Amino acid sequence: KAELAETAAKEPEPMDDSVLSAEERAMVDSFSQQIDLNNTNAILKYGAGVQKKMADFSEAALENVKSKDLGEVGDMLSNVVTELKSFDAEEESKGFFGGLFKKTSNKMVSMKAKYAKAEDNVMQICKSLEAHQVVLLKDIATLDKMYELNLTYFKELTMYILAGKKKLEQVRNEELPVLIQKAEASGLAEDAQAAKDLEGLCQRFEKKLHDLDLTRMISIQTAPQIRLVQNSDTMMVEKIQSTVVNTIPLWKSQMVLALGVEHSNQAAKAQQQVTDMTNELLKKKIIHYYIANGDATIADLGREMDLSIPTVTKLVAELQDDGYILDFGKQETNGGRKPNIYGLNPASGYFVGVDMLKDKLNIAAIDFKGDKVQLEENI
C-alpha cells in the first residue's frame, strides 16, 4: 500500500514519443495533421472515446475488487487450522502423543470417531477453498487482461496527447502569428476577432489535452493497483494450495502415526497381559511344587519345571517380595559352590478345615506349608 501511495503521489514524467514504436510515432504525426482546431465540436470530442473506455474500464476494475471476499477465504483457512488443532486439544497437556496412552477401553474408538469428524469438517472446508481457488485463478487471468487493456489505453491516450500537442504547437507557432499580424496590419475588427477566436480555441484545446493527461495519469495509477489486487489473489491461491497439498496430508500422516502408535500400545498391553498371566501360572506351579516336595534350590525348580535359571530366579524373587517364599540360606554340599535353598513361608497364609459330623464338629488350622497349627475336636 505504501508503494501504491508513493506511485500515486509521483508527478507524471515528461511525456515524449520515446514510449512509442516507430509505427506509432508515424501515426501520431499523421493524426496531428488531421486535427482541425477551428472545429469546436471536434475539440470537444477529441479523445472522448478513449476517455469513455477508460471510465468503463475503471468501473469494471472497481466491480472486480468489490465482488471479492478474500476475508471469507481467510476465515476458511483459519477454520482448517482450528479443526486440525481441535483434534489434539485434549492431548496438549501431555505432549503430542501423551494423551494416546490413557487407560480407557474405548480409546481407539474415540480417536477414530474424532478423527472422522475432524476429517469430514476439513474436507468440506477444502472443497469450498478449492472452489474459491478456481475463481481466484480466473480473476488472476482476468486481471492480466485488464493490465494489458490498461496499457493499451495508456498508449492511446499518449498518442492523442502527443498528436494534440504537436498540432497545438504548430497552430500557435504558424497559424496564430499570421492571424495576429493580419489583424494588426488591417486594423479590421473581424481580423482581430479571428485571431482572438483561434487563441480561444487553442486555450480550449490545451485544457482538453490537460484533461486527457489527467485520464492518462489515472491509467498510470491503475497499473500498480491492478498488480496489487492480482498479487493478493496470487498469495491467497498459494495459501490454499499449501493447505490442500501440504498441511492436510501432513496432518493425515500424523494421525496415521498416532493411530499406529496406539495400535502398537494396545498390542504391547495385550502381550504384557499374556506375560503376566503366564508368570502367575508359573508362580502357582512353583508353590505347588514346594507344597508337594518341600524346600528346593533354583536349579531343582528349573529342572523340574523345564525353565531357565534366570526365569526361575525372577519368579522366585517376586514370590519372595510377595512374602510367599523364604530364603533358608546355603545348602550343605560335598563340594563346589553352595546353592541357596528356598521354601514356603509358613506364615504367609493359613487354611481352616471343618469336619462336620452328626453330633460333633472337628476344626483344624494349618499353615501355608501344610503343617498343623491347631486342632479342636469333638466340639
URKATA-V89912 format. One record per backbone hydrogen bond with DSSP energy under -1.0 kcal/mol. NH is the residue of the N-H (numbers start at 1). CO is the residue of the C=O. E is the energy in kcal/mol with one decimal. If there is no record, write none. Layout:
NH & CO & E
NH & CO & E
This chain:
5 & 1 & -2.6
6 & 2 & -2.4
7 & 3 & -2.3
8 & 4 & -2.4
9 & 5 & -1.7
20 & 17 & -1.3
25 & 21 & -2.5
26 & 22 & -1.9
27 & 23 & -1.9
28 & 24 & -2.1
29 & 25 & -2.3
30 & 26 & -2.4
31 & 27 & -2.7
32 & 28 & -2.5
33 & 29 & -1.1
34 & 31 & -1.0
39 & 36 & -1.5
43 & 39 & -1.9
44 & 40 & -2.1
45 & 41 & -1.8
48 & 45 & -2.0
51 & 47 & -2.0
52 & 48 & -2.5
53 & 49 & -2.1
54 & 50 & -2.3
55 & 51 & -2.4
56 & 52 & -2.6
57 & 53 & -2.4
58 & 54 & -2.4
59 & 55 & -2.0
60 & 56 & -2.4
61 & 57 & -2.5
62 & 58 & -2.3
63 & 59 & -2.4
64 & 60 & -2.1
65 & 61 & -1.8
66 & 62 & -3.0
67 & 63 & -2.2
68 & 65 & -1.2
72 & 69 & -1.1
73 & 69 & -1.0
74 & 70 & -2.6
75 & 71 & -2.4
76 & 72 & -2.1
77 & 73 & -2.3
78 & 74 & -2.2
79 & 75 & -2.4
80 & 76 & -2.1
81 & 77 & -1.8
82 & 78 & -2.4
83 & 79 & -2.7
84 & 80 & -2.4
85 & 81 & -2.5
86 & 82 & -2.3
91 & 88 & -1.3
94 & 91 & -1.7
95 & 92 & -1.7
100 & 97 & -1.4
101 & 98 & -1.2
104 & 102 & -1.9
107 & 104 & -1.4
110 & 106 & -2.6
111 & 107 & -2.5
112 & 108 & -2.5
113 & 109 & -2.2
114 & 110 & -2.4
115 & 111 & -2.7
116 & 112 & -2.6
117 & 113 & -2.1
118 & 114 & -2.7
119 & 115 & -3.0
120 & 116 & -2.3
121 & 117 & -2.2
122 & 118 & -2.7
123 & 119 & -2.8
124 & 120 & -2.0
125 & 121 & -2.1
126 & 122 & -2.7
127 & 123 & -2.1
128 & 124 & -1.7
129 & 125 & -2.5
130 & 126 & -2.8
131 & 127 & -2.0
132 & 128 & -2.4
133 & 129 & -2.4
134 & 130 & -1.9
135 & 131 & -1.8
136 & 132 & -2.9
137 & 133 & -2.6
138 & 134 & -2.0
139 & 135 & -2.5
140 & 136 & -2.6
141 & 137 & -2.0
142 & 138 & -2.6
143 & 139 & -3.0
144 & 140 & -1.8
145 & 141 & -1.9
146 & 142 & -2.6
147 & 143 & -2.5
148 & 144 & -2.2
149 & 145 & -2.7
150 & 146 & -2.9
151 & 147 & -2.1
152 & 148 & -2.0
153 & 149 & -2.4
154 & 150 & -2.4
155 & 151 & -2.3
156 & 152 & -2.5
157 & 153 & -2.9
158 & 154 & -2.3
159 & 155 & -2.5
160 & 156 & -2.5
161 & 157 & -2.7
162 & 158 & -2.8
163 & 159 & -2.5
164 & 160 & -2.5
165 & 161 & -2.8
166 & 162 & -2.2
167 & 163 & -2.3
168 & 164 & -3.0
169 & 165 & -2.7
170 & 166 & -2.3
171 & 167 & -2.7
172 & 168 & -2.5
173 & 169 & -2.1
174 & 170 & -2.3
176 & 171 & -3.4
178 & 174 & -1.0
179 & 175 & -1.9
180 & 176 & -2.5
181 & 177 & -2.6
182 & 178 & -2.3
183 & 179 & -2.5
184 & 180 & -2.6
185 & 181 & -2.4
186 & 182 & -2.8
187 & 183 & -2.7
192 & 188 & -1.9
193 & 189 & -2.7
194 & 190 & -2.1
195 & 191 & -2.0
196 & 192 & -2.5
197 & 193 & -3.2
198 & 194 & -2.1
199 & 195 & -2.1
200 & 196 & -2.4
201 & 197 & -2.7
202 & 198 & -2.3
203 & 199 & -2.3
204 & 200 & -2.8
205 & 201 & -2.7
206 & 202 & -2.3
207 & 203 & -2.1
208 & 204 & -1.9
209 & 205 & -2.4
210 & 206 & -2.1
211 & 207 & -2.4
212 & 208 & -2.4
213 & 209 & -2.1
214 & 210 & -2.0
215 & 211 & -2.0
216 & 212 & -2.4
217 & 213 & -2.1
218 & 214 & -2.0
219 & 215 & -1.9
220 & 216 & -2.2
221 & 217 & -2.4
222 & 218 & -2.1
223 & 219 & -1.4
225 & 221 & -1.1
226 & 222 & -2.7
227 & 223 & -2.1
228 & 224 & -2.3
229 & 225 & -2.3
230 & 226 & -2.6
231 & 227 & -2.8
232 & 228 & -1.9
233 & 229 & -2.3
234 & 230 & -2.6
235 & 231 & -2.7
236 & 232 & -2.0
237 & 233 & -2.4
238 & 234 & -2.4
239 & 235 & -2.1
240 & 236 & -2.4
241 & 237 & -2.8
242 & 238 & -2.6
243 & 239 & -2.3
244 & 240 & -2.6
245 & 241 & -3.0
246 & 242 & -1.7
247 & 242 & -2.0
248 & 243 & -2.5
250 & 246 & -2.4
251 & 247 & -2.4
252 & 248 & -2.5
253 & 249 & -2.5
254 & 250 & -2.3
255 & 251 & -2.1
256 & 252 & -2.5
257 & 253 & -2.3
258 & 254 & -2.7
259 & 255 & -3.0
260 & 256 & -2.5
261 & 257 & -2.6
262 & 258 & -2.2
263 & 259 & -2.5
264 & 260 & -2.5
265 & 261 & -2.6
266 & 262 & -2.6
267 & 263 & -2.4
268 & 264 & -2.6
269 & 265 & -2.5
270 & 266 & -2.5
271 & 267 & -2.6
272 & 268 & -2.6
273 & 269 & -2.5
274 & 270 & -2.2
275 & 271 & -2.5
276 & 272 & -3.1
277 & 273 & -2.5
278 & 274 & -2.5
279 & 275 & -2.5
280 & 276 & -2.3
281 & 277 & -2.2
282 & 278 & -2.3
283 & 279 & -2.5
284 & 280 & -2.2
285 & 281 & -2.1
286 & 282 & -2.2
287 & 283 & -2.5
288 & 284 & -2.6
289 & 285 & -2.0
290 & 286 & -2.4
291 & 287 & -2.5
292 & 288 & -2.2
293 & 289 & -3.0
294 & 290 & -2.2
296 & 342 & -2.6
301 & 297 & -2.0
302 & 298 & -2.5
303 & 299 & -2.4
304 & 300 & -2.4
305 & 301 & -2.7
306 & 302 & -1.0
307 & 302 & -1.6
312 & 308 & -2.4
313 & 309 & -2.9
314 & 310 & -2.3
315 & 311 & -2.3
316 & 312 & -2.8
317 & 313 & -2.2
318 & 314 & -2.1
319 & 315 & -2.1
320 & 316 & -2.1
321 & 317 & -2.4
322 & 318 & -1.8
323 & 320 & -1.2
324 & 319 & -2.2
326 & 343 & -3.1
328 & 341 & -2.6
331 & 339 & -3.2
341 & 329 & -2.9
342 & 296 & -2.8
343 & 326 & -2.0
345 & 324 & -2.5
348 & 345 & -2.0
351 & 366 & -2.9
353 & 364 & -3.5
355 & 362 & -3.7
357 & 360 & -2.5
362 & 355 & -2.5
363 & 376 & -3.3
364 & 353 & -2.6
365 & 374 & -3.0
366 & 351 & -2.7
367 & 371 & -2.4
368 & 346 & -2.2
370 & 367 & -1.3
373 & 365 & -3.5
374 & 365 & -1.7
376 & 363 & -3.5
379 & 361 & -2.8
